[in-house]
Amino acid sequence: MIDATYFDGQTTRRQPVTVIIHKRVVAMRGPGVHRTIRLSQLNISERLQHAPRILRFPDGGFIEVSDARLDKMLAKNRYRDPWVVRWQQNWPLSLLALISLLALLVSGYQWGVPWAADRIAQHLPSSIEKKIGDQQMMMVDARYMTPSKLDPVDKARLSRLFSELKQPRGEKTTYRLEFRNSRMGPNAFALPNGVIVMTDQLVLLARNDQAVLGVLAHELGHLQRRHSLRHLLQALGVGVVLHLWIGDVSSALAAIPTFFLDQKYSRDFEREADQYAIDMMHANSLPLSPMADLFKKMGTEQGVAKKEGDASVDEAGEDEDGDDVQQQNDTRNAPSRGNAKHEAPPDYFSSHPSDDERIAKLRAADNK
């Protein structure tokens, strides 16, 4: 028999009582209070070092027990804490649970989220992709692009050459090629609605039809693998996981890991698109060295533009105008390239594989 305090769950009145447990039946007695209930019907709180244990009745009343002998009484009546509580109180099992949770999160990030995004993307109606792509095209045209100034003969030739190429593995991915004059420099990108945008600046920089065809094949790979939609779905998946793990996904603490995880997915997509371009060029017996040379040119141009921008900033001083110059230079990064070797950021900061990696892969593919 042990002393305890009873609360009826209706008022704040404290009632001193005595408690005894026998044959898995709990009996409580006190002034004007007499209750008997089976042990299995009580909700019993876990054992904490400096807090009383609570025995809750189904009607909301509860007994507060500070006497340590309660643990022995419960054990004698074959009461066992829930397995979660037992794991919490056993450090080897707690460590195992933590390792298992981390392994689950890593596996989900590495394989689970991409797998789920791919499956969902394959079953979403094309009308959703078209709507997203149309809105993106409107935004790009309004902010970054103007009508193409290329010679119509050149545009027609490039469109015809690309349309005549066989897609790898007999695929028939539909697309629409658009040319634009860009305020961001050499660039090419694919939108979810099937539009591939090629900028005048990239065509002029390449000065080689085979290099342009390689870049177009890369962008077609993004369309074939539905990278835009998968990227959106994976970003949403990462956000959900971080919300469950961290809490407020809008906080800076959550934004940092989201950025790094998202960049990793972007690099994976770029590698997939590069491989698609390799397969498509091989299917048409076309070399990949021109594409590698174009990547090198783009990286060199980016390095020169960066140096010029830094010089402009130095002359302007640490003011708002200098920040604008730097920001304009940063926007020249194209989806189909990385940065120059001496300017290359750590891989985990970049949305693309490094220039060295991509160029080496393209040149190696030519030697196969």
Buried (B, 14 or more C-beta within 10 A) or exposed (E): EBEBBBBBEEEEEEBEBEBEBEEEBBBBBBEEEEBEBEBEEBEBBBBEEEEBBBBBBEEEBBBBBEBEEBBEBBEEBEBEBEEEBEBBEEEEEEEEBEEEEEEEBEEBBEEBBBEBBBEBBEEEEEEEBBEBBBEBBEEBBEEBBEEBEBEEEBBEEBBEBBEEBEBBEEEEBEBEBBBBBBBBBBBBBBBBBBBBBBBBBBBEBBEBBBBBBBBBBBBBBBBBBBBBBBBBBBBEBBBEBBBEEBEEBEEEEBEEBBBEBBBBBBBBBBBBBBBBBBBBBBBBEBBBBBBBBBBBBBBEBBBEBBBEBBEBBEEBEEEEEBEEBBEBBEEBBBBBBBBBBEBBEEBEEBBBBBBBBBBEBBBEBBEE
